[in-house]
Amino acid sequence: MTKRATFLTFDRIVIMIVFAVAILFSAGVFIAFFQLIPIDSAGIAIDWKKIWPQIAGGTVQYGAGLLMNPPWAALLVSPLGLLTLQTSWGLLAFLTTLVLVISVPRIRNKRLYWLGIALLVFSYPSLRHMVDGNFEALVIGGALLTVLGFERKQPLILAFGVLLLSSKPQAAALPLLAVGLYALLEWKQHHRVWLKTAGIVLAITLPLMLWMGDAWLTTMFGIPERTSIMNMSLAPALERIGVIAPALITLAWALFVGATLWVAWRARTELSRELLAFLLAASLLAAPYSSGNSQIALLAIGIIPLFHRRPLVGGILIAMTAFPLLWSDTLRFNFGAWYATLTVLIMWGVLGYAVLENRDVL
């Protein structure tokens, strides 16, 4: 019996070593490949060339640039600044791909499982995100941990999920509001769970906010892209189609948020991936600023699981995100954000319907 246990332990160690070697080799391949890409091109590493100088040397410097993540998220990614611009860009692309692969739910139908991985990793939002260089992997990882921690009522997992999910406040506002309310209302017999979760989150965020919160908030509220053509949130989209009356825009925004909260209330008994993706989509549209690259989080968290259950519906939504590949550069620049708004709005509607249908509350 002892020999058998020892053998199994040795076997597991060998598997772990092989897995670690495979991960390191894959990371090396990514880094080597990204070293070959001419980074001086204007359309390559657009975001990363603005973010990297703000974490160069492993420090965090808010100010001019695109580093708008809260201090706890910025410190987590700051070690990338110890590497060169191009090496860190390749490593970031690898980490993003790794999170995307992990995010795909394991199902019995292996063909559908591997097809889901391929569609996600090689989707237009995924490729665009990796080429630009940003931190959507934090949001995806945070969403997965939040669902897992909420389901298992594990304070540590839930707390780290919330911290990672909040790395992009424009995506996390409504999901975090819903998670907090669900915990308060549905965990009446488990109050210690959410108290411990809140304690862990506050123990990490409060000191960091006291340290560099002012600099972060100044950066957040001074985003110049809010008024740019790249903003895909609901209010700018309405302005682009000719709705200029502030009262009408406010009314449309309020109705949209109200509909989102109604669905979230009806579905409050369980925090599923589709529900969290629905709330993420709503948050992105309701935020003052959001970009089309965030669609990759919606695909990873909610659309791929939907694709596994309903391949036709999920496949159509994934295909919709690929249409900009057929456009000219001018067309993508002028209408990319508007089309992203439309796509996310459709995802929001389909995911909301799926959530209500699964809860039998339609």
C-alpha positions in Angstrom: 0.0 0.0 0.0 2.9 2.3 0.8 4.6 1.5 -2.4 1.5 2.2 -4.4 1.0 5.6 -2.6 4.7 6.4 -3.2 4.4 5.5 -6.9 1.3 7.7 -7.3 3.1 10.6 -5.7 6.1 10.1 -7.9 3.8 9.9 -11.0 2.2 13.1 -10.1 5.5 14.8 -9.6 6.6 13.7 -13.1 3.4 15.0 -14.6 3.9 18.4 -12.8 7.4 18.6 -14.1 6.4 17.8 -17.7 3.6 20.3 -17.4 5.9 23.0 -16.1 8.4 22.3 -18.9 5.6 22.6 -21.5 4.5 25.9 -20.0 8.0 27.3 -20.0 8.6 26.1 -23.6 5.4 27.6 -24.8 6.2 30.9 -23.1 9.6 30.9 -24.8 8.0 30.2 -28.2 5.6 33.2 -27.7 8.4 35.5 -26.7 10.6 34.4 -29.6 7.8 34.9 -32.1 6.9 38.4 -30.7 10.6 39.3 -31.0 10.3 38.9 -34.8 7.4 41.4 -35.1 8.4 44.9 -36.1 7.2 46.8 -33.1 7.9 50.2 -34.7 4.8 49.8 -36.8 2.1 52.2 -35.8 -0.6 49.5 -35.7 1.4 47.1 -33.5 1.4 47.0 -29.7 -0.6 50.2 -29.6 -1.6 49.9 -26.0 1.5 48.2 -24.7 3.8 50.9 -26.0 1.9 53.3 -23.8 1.5 51.0 -20.8 5.0 49.6 -20.5 6.8 52.9 -19.7 4.5 53.3 -16.7 5.7 50.0 -15.2 9.3 50.0 -16.5 11.7 48.9 -13.8 8.9 47.0 -12.0 7.4 50.3 -10.6 4.0 51.8 -11.0 3.8 55.4 -12.4 0.3 56.8 -13.1 0.1 59.7 -15.5 0.3 60.1 -19.2 -0.3 56.7 -20.8 -2.9 53.9 -20.7 -2.2 52.4 -17.3 -5.6 52.9 -15.7 -5.8 49.8 -13.6 -6.3 50.2 -9.8 -3.1 49.9 -7.7 -3.6 46.2 -6.7 -3.9 45.2 -10.4 -1.1 47.6 -11.5 1.3 46.1 -8.9 0.4 42.6 -10.0 1.5 43.2 -13.6 4.4 45.6 -12.7 7.0 42.7 -12.9 6.5 42.8 -16.6 8.2 46.1 -16.5 11.5 44.3 -15.5 11.6 42.8 -19.0 12.2 44.7 -22.3 9.2 46.2 -24.1 9.1 43.4 -26.7 9.8 40.5 -24.4 7.1 41.6 -21.9 4.7 42.0 -24.8 5.3 38.4 -25.9 5.0 37.1 -22.4 1.7 39.1 -21.9 0.3 37.5 -25.0 1.3 34.0 -23.8 -0.3 34.6 -20.4 -3.5 35.9 -22.1 -3.6 32.8 -24.3 -3.1 30.6 -21.3 -6.0 32.2 -19.4 -8.2 31.9 -22.5 -7.5 28.1 -22.8 -8.1 27.6 -19.1 -11.4 29.5 -19.3 -13.0 27.1 -21.7 -15.2 24.7 -19.7 -14.3 21.0 -20.0 -17.2 19.0 -21.5 -17.7 15.4 -22.6 -17.9 16.3 -26.3 -14.1 16.7 -26.9 -14.6 17.9 -30.5 -16.8 20.7 -29.3 -14.4 21.4 -26.4 -11.3 21.8 -28.7 -13.4 23.8 -31.2 -14.4 26.1 -28.4 -10.7 26.7 -27.6 -9.8 27.3 -31.2 -12.7 29.7 -31.8 -11.8 31.7 -28.6 -8.0 31.8 -29.0 -8.2 32.7 -32.7 -11.2 35.0 -32.6 -10.8 38.5 -33.9 -11.1 40.1 -30.4 -8.5 37.8 -29.0 -6.0 38.4 -31.8 -6.7 42.2 -31.7 -6.2 42.2 -27.9 -2.9 40.4 -28.1 -1.6 42.6 -30.9 -2.5 45.7 -29.0 -1.3 44.4 -25.6 -3.6 44.9 -22.5 -4.7 43.2 -19.3 -8.1 41.6 -20.2 -6.7 38.3 -18.8 -7.1 39.8 -15.3 -10.8 40.4 -15.9 -11.3 36.9 -17.3 -9.4 35.2 -14.5 -11.2 37.3 -11.9 -14.6 36.4 -13.3 -13.7 32.7 -13.3 -12.5 32.9 -9.7 -15.5 35.0 -8.6 -17.9 32.4 -10.0 -15.9 29.5 -8.4 -15.6 31.3 -5.0 -19.2 32.2 -4.9 -20.4 28.7 -5.9 -18.1 27.0 -3.3 -18.5 29.8 -0.7 -14.7 30.1 -0.4 -13.7 33.6 0.9 -10.1 33.5 -0.3 -11.0 32.5 -3.9 -13.9 34.9 -4.0 -11.8 37.8 -2.7 -9.0 37.3 -5.2 -11.7 37.0 -7.9 -13.2 40.3 -6.9 -9.8 42.0 -6.8 -8.9 40.7 -10.3 -12.3 41.5 -11.7 -12.0 45.0 -10.5 -8.8 45.5 -12.5 -11.1 47.2 -15.0 -13.7 49.1 -13.1 -15.6 50.0 -16.3 -16.3 46.2 -16.8 -16.7 45.3 -13.1 -19.1 47.9 -11.7 -22.4 46.0 -12.2 -21.0 42.5 -11.7 -19.4 43.5 -8.3 -22.6 45.3 -7.3 -24.6 42.1 -8.1 -22.2 39.8 -6.3 -22.3 41.9 -3.2 -26.1 42.0 -3.1 -26.4 38.3 -3.8 -24.0 37.5 -0.9 -26.0 39.7 1.4 -29.4 38.4 0.4 -28.7 34.8 -0.3 -26.1 33.9 2.2 -28.0 34.6 5.4 -26.7 31.3 6.9 -23.2 32.0 5.7 -22.5 35.6 6.8 -19.0 34.7 7.9 -18.1 33.9 4.2 -18.9 37.3 2.9 -17.5 39.0 6.0 -14.2 37.2 5.5 -14.3 38.0 1.8 -14.9 41.7 2.5 -12.1 41.7 5.1 -9.6 40.3 2.7 -10.5 42.7 -0.1 -10.4 45.7 2.3 -7.1 44.6 3.8 -5.5 44.7 0.3 -7.3 47.7 -1.3 -7.4 50.2 1.6 -3.6 50.5 2.1 -2.9 50.6 -1.6 -5.6 53.3 -2.1 -4.0 55.4 0.7 -0.6 54.9 -1.0 -1.4 55.7 -4.7 -5.2 56.0 -4.9 -5.2 59.7 -5.6 -2.9 59.2 -8.6 -5.0 56.4 -9.9 -8.3 58.2 -9.5 -6.9 61.3 -11.2 -5.9 59.1 -14.2 -9.2 57.3 -14.3 -11.3 60.5 -14.3 -9.1 62.2 -16.9 -9.3 59.5 -19.6 -8.9 61.5 -22.9 -10.3 58.6 -24.9 -13.8 59.2 -23.4 -14.5 61.6 -26.1 -12.7 59.7 -28.9 -14.1 57.6 -31.7 -12.8 54.5 -29.9 -15.3 54.7 -27.1 -18.0 52.0 -27.5 -20.1 52.7 -24.5 -23.8 53.4 -25.0 -24.0 57.2 -24.6 -21.3 58.0 -27.3 -22.9 55.4 -29.6 -26.3 57.2 -29.3 -24.6 60.5 -30.1 -23.0 59.0 -33.2 -26.4 58.0 -34.6 -27.8 61.5 -34.1 -29.3 61.4 -30.6 -27.9 64.6 -29.1 -30.6 65.4 -26.5 -29.0 64.7 -23.1 -32.4 63.9 -21.7 -33.0 61.1 -24.2 -29.5 59.7 -23.8 -30.0 59.7 -20.0 -33.4 58.0 -20.4 -32.0 55.3 -22.7 -29.1 54.7 -20.2 -31.5 54.5 -17.3 -33.8 52.0 -19.1 -30.9 49.9 -20.1 -29.4 49.7 -16.6 -32.9 49.2 -15.1 -33.5 46.2 -17.5 -30.1 44.8 -16.5 -30.8 45.0 -12.8 -34.3 43.4 -13.3 -32.7 40.4 -15.0 -30.0 40.3 -12.3 -32.7 40.3 -9.6 -34.8 37.6 -11.1 -31.7 35.4 -11.5 -30.2 36.1 -8.1 -30.2 32.5 -6.7 -27.1 31.4 -8.7 -24.1 33.2 -10.1 -23.4 31.5 -13.4 -20.9 32.4 -16.0 -23.6 33.5 -18.4 -25.0 35.8 -15.8 -21.7 37.3 -15.0 -20.9 37.8 -18.7 -24.4 39.5 -19.1 -23.5 41.9 -16.3 -20.1 42.6 -17.7 -21.6 43.4 -21.1 -24.1 45.8 -19.4 -21.3 47.4 -17.4 -19.2 48.0 -20.5 -22.1 49.7 -22.2 -23.2 51.7 -19.2 -19.6 52.9 -18.4 -18.4 56.4 -19.4 -15.7 54.7 -21.4 -15.0 51.2 -22.7 -13.2 49.7 -25.8 -14.0 47.0 -28.3 -11.1 44.8 -27.1 -13.1 44.0 -24.0 -15.3 41.7 -26.1 -12.8 39.0 -25.5 -13.8 38.8 -21.9 -17.5 38.3 -22.9 -16.5 35.5 -25.3 -14.4 33.7 -22.7 -16.7 34.0 -19.8 -20.2 33.7 -21.3 -20.3 33.1 -25.1 -18.1 30.0 -25.2 -20.2 28.2 -22.5 -23.3 29.2 -24.5 -21.6 27.9 -27.7 -21.2 24.5 -26.0 -24.9 24.3 -25.1 -26.2 26.0 -28.3 -23.5 25.9 -31.0 -25.6 27.7 -33.6 -26.4 30.7 -31.4 -23.0 30.9 -29.9 -21.4 30.4 -33.3 -23.3 33.4 -34.7 -22.2 35.6 -31.9 -18.6 34.6 -32.3 -18.8 35.1 -36.1 -20.3 38.6 -35.5 -17.1 39.7 -33.8 -15.0 38.7 -36.9 -16.8 40.9 -39.4 -14.3 43.9 -38.9 -11.6 41.6 -40.4 -13.3 42.1 -43.8 -13.3 45.9 -43.6 -10.7 48.4 -44.7 -8.6 50.2 -42.2 -10.6 53.3 -42.7 -13.9 51.6 -42.2 -12.6 49.9 -39.0 -11.4 53.2 -37.6 -14.6 55.1 -38.4 -17.2 52.4 -37.5 -15.3 49.9 -35.3 -16.5 51.3 -32.0 -20.1 51.6 -33.2 -20.1 48.0 -34.4 -18.6 46.9 -31.1 -21.5 48.6 -29.3 -24.0 46.8 -31.5 -22.2 43.4 -31.0 -22.0 43.8 -27.2 -25.6 44.9 -27.1 -26.7 41.8 -28.9 -24.6 39.6 -26.6 -26.2 41.3 -23.6 -29.7 40.5 -25.0 -28.9 36.9 -25.8 -27.1 36.2 -22.5 -29.9 37.9 -20.6 -32.5 35.7 -22.3 -30.4 32.6 -21.7 -30.1 33.4 -18.0 -33.8 33.9 -17.5 -34.6 30.8 -19.6 -32.2 28.7 -17.5 -33.9 30.0 -14.3 -37.4 29.3 -15.7 -38.5 32.8 -15.0 -39.5 33.9 -18.5 
